Amino acid sequence: QTALGTPRAPATPSRALRFAGGGGGAGGPVVLGSAMMPVGQQAAELALWACLLLALFYAGGGNFAVLSAFNFLTPAGIPLTSNHSLWKLTLPTTSLLTSAIDEWLENAPQRDEAGAVELGGLPLFEEALPFFFLAVSLEMALSWLQGRRHGSYQATIASLSAGLLHEAAEGFCRVLTLVPYCYIHQHFRVVDLSGNKALMWVVAFVGADLGFYWSHRLAHEVNLLWAIHQVHHSSEEFNLATALRQNITGFDDILCFLPLALLVPPEVHQTHMTVNLLFQFWIHTRHIPKLPWPIEFVFNTPSHHRVHHGRNPWCIDCNYGGTLIIWDRLFGTFCEEREDDAIVYGIVPPLKSFEPWAAQLHHLREIGRRMSRTPAPEAAKHIVAGPGRLWVAGKDGKAGRWKDFPVPELGHRANPVATPLRALPTPLALYTLLSFSVAGAAFLFLALQPSSASGPTMQAIGVAAFVGSAVWTIGLLHDRSPAAAAIEPARALVALAVCAWVAMGWPAPEGDGPLDWLSLERVQALGWGLQSALAVLAVQAALSAVVCPLYAAETAAEKEAWRLALAEQGAASKRTFEARTKAAAGESKKRR
């Protein structure tokens, strides 16, 4: 299906040339081209590939890796200044990013005389942010050119919405995670590695990646941590947008990194964690197949991470590594991608919703439901039990017990092969795209405010609430919830009022005149942003009053089409389940 739910015939090239070899199956990597493909289409596909790989290089922190390598290969090191020629080679637009680099150098975390750490900002995410969206767009264009469905419009917006929520809360959560790290390093560090730069960075890299492995593994094996992490896995698509689908808290990994505070300074640790996360962006794609075996043996690759995101029974609980896959090989959690079994993505059971807040709270509600059905002495164990470990009530006077339930085979009602998309009318899709763009612009407005700005706390809370409510109603509209027809127009009117309040309440230049808030300096300081936002929100409010009542709820024909799609999906899942169960029984009989 396309983004709007219209069926599209799958591409069936007669002779396909695989890009860099390897892979297979519907859930595996795609082909680069076809011998029967027109020359113009081949050229367009190659151009898209070149642009995509370049965007992935910058989005994945490749420039930082190159600089680090050169820095250690040269005896005196490379001075990290924006005028150095290496910056011009590794940064695509030095005119745009020079200020960010200079700000990093000036505000980099420094150690004061008492040994405390003053945390400054790293521009790595700011540098990578435009390349995230560029890479997502290029991947969608490449999928469309190849005639393959590697993501729906609704799923992409849901993933980006989760990313917005994560980034909106990131500043607050970052403080809560870094404060204990800084305290431990300041008072309890066992050795000071600042005198040996190379050793410090090697320890930081290995320690950050090993810490990520164990935090990631625990996030899959402990119910409460899985409730936080499952947001990232809840999409039934696997593409670059999925990499941005994150939980709102980020508290699922702090404990595994605190031991590093005994050795690694906070600023170095934070840098390596940022680079570790940036690296993991490019591995969320089906367009890159298996790479040469030395790379596959040492590093985490798209092939390994496709397995990690799968819900086939053989994909569960494996390939936890961040940058390196050797931890999985050492600790027995490695699993190779199979060419004879297409990977199906998502969680078990599937989320079946595009509403980002539902994704955030999905498993927390499940834990509460399990606890309510378990006797009091045992109920609390659901918090630390594995996601597949349940309390089974006793029968005929027998005592209850804990039991591990494996992931059911594909096709089981709890693990269907696929969830059909609801039809999304084009006017509604265009409206939600406008709404998401406005929410994204509001987030950028909030994120780009200087941290030293005085007085905008309540306005910032208002903007954050606007972003959270916008992505909520977008999800309701994509789920075709009848309630969205009334909720979204009301939300749009409230957003218009909030924007006017933010514009009038923002700190003004000095002066006591009643019209100082309209001063030229104030308008320049805001970059015309709020005035433009008022106009856009007024248009959005008018559109919401027309579009939402007409298209939010499904028509009778759409409901019937949805019912038929569910029936067809159920029948296909049943056939798949029976075939896989029969094949598994045959294999078991052969082994006996």
C-alpha positions, 0 to 999 in steps of 0.5 A: 500500500502507498502512504494513503492506503491505495494498493500498489503492485509489487515490483518484480524485476526479472534480473536484479543486481543486489547492492553490495551483495547479501540479504533476501526475503520481503523483510530483507534488503532491496535490490539496487536496480534491474537490467530491464529498468529504463536508463533514466530511472537507473540514473535517478536511482543511482543519484538517490543512492549517492545522496542517501549515502552522503546524508547517512554519513553526516547523520550518523556522525561520520564527520566526527569519526573522521576527525577523531581518527585523524586526531589520534593519527597525528602526533600533535593532534588536530586543533579543533578549530573551524578554520582547519582544512579538515573541517572543510572536508568533513562538514558540508556547509561550513558557512552554516555550521562554523558558528555551531563549532565555535560555540562547541569550542567555547562552551565545551565542558570545562573542569573548574578549580574544584574539579566540578564539571560545567556542562556545555552543549555539543552541536553533534545532534544540531549538525545531524538534525537536517540530515536526519530528515534529508535521509528519511526523505531520500529513503522514501523517494528511493522506495517509491522509485523502486516500487516497494512499500517500506513505510506508510505515511501514517507510520512515518509521521507517528515515528517522527512524532515520537521523536519530537516528544523525546526531544521535547523532554530530552533537556529535562531528562538529560539533567536527571541522568547526568547529575548523578554521573557528574557527582560520582566522577567528581567524588569517587573517580578511581583514576584521572585519564585526562593526561592520556588522551588516547587511552581515555577515548578508547576507554570511553568508546569501549565503555559506552558501547558495552554499557549500551549493550547491557542497558539495551539487553535489560530493556528487553528483559525487564518489564518496566524497562521494556515499557519504556523501550518498546516505543522504539520497536512498536512500528511495523515498519523498518526504515530510517524514520523508525530510528527517530521513534524514541521513548519520552524519558530515556531513563532505561539506560542510566544504571549501566553507564554509572560505573563509567563515571569512575573512569571517564569524565562526563563531557567525554562520556556524553560525547561518545554516547551521542556518537554511539546513538548517531551511528545507530541511525543508518542501520535502520534501513532495508536498503542496505544489505549485508556488507563484507564479512569483516564489517559484519563480524565486528560492527552492528550493521543494518543486517544485524539490526533488522533481525533485532527489530523482527518479531519472528520467533527466531529474532527475539532477544538478540543483536543488542549491540550499539556500534559493535556486534562483538558483544552479542557474539561474546555473550551468546545473543547474536543471530544472523539474518536469514535469507529463507525467512522474511522478517516481520517487524513490530512488537507482540501483540502489535500496537495497531495505532498511530497515536504516539501517546498510545505507543508511550503508555502501551506496555505500562497499561499492560503491566497494570492489567497483569498486576490487577489479575495477580495476587498481591504478594506476587503482583509487584514481580511483574515490574521486574519480570520478563515481558513473556513471564506471566502469573498463571492462576491455579485450578482445582485448588492448586496454587498459582505459578509463574510461567514463561510464554515464548513468542507465538509463531507468525500467523498466531492471532497475537502475532499476525503477519501484518496489520492492514492500513486504514484508508486515509483521504488525501485532504486529511493526509494534507491537513495532518502534514500541515499540522505536523509541520507546524508542530515541528516548527514550534519545537524548533522555535522552542529548541533554538531559544538560548538557555540564558533567556530570562522569563520564557519558562511558562511560554516554553511549557505552552509550546511543549504542550502545543507540540504534545497535543498536536501529535496526539490529535494527528494520531487520532486522525490517522487512526480515524477516531470519530472523536478527532472530528471534535477534538482537533478543531478545538485544539487548533483554536486553543493553539491559536490563543496560546501562540498569541499569548506567547507572542505578547508574553515574551520578554520585550526590549527595555521600555515602558511604552504600551506598544513596546511588544510591537517594537522592531527589535522584538520582531527581529529577535523573534525572526518574524516567527511568532507573527508567521505562526499566528497566520499559519495557525489561523489558517490551520484552525479554519481548515480543521473546522472543515476537513476534520468533520468531513474526513475524521470518521470513516464512511460506511464504504471505508468501514466495509473495506476495513472489515474485509481487509481485516478478514483477509489479513486474518485468513492469511495469518491463519494460513501462515501459522498453519504452514509454519507450525507444520514445517516446525513439526516436520523439522522436529520429527526429522531431528528425532 
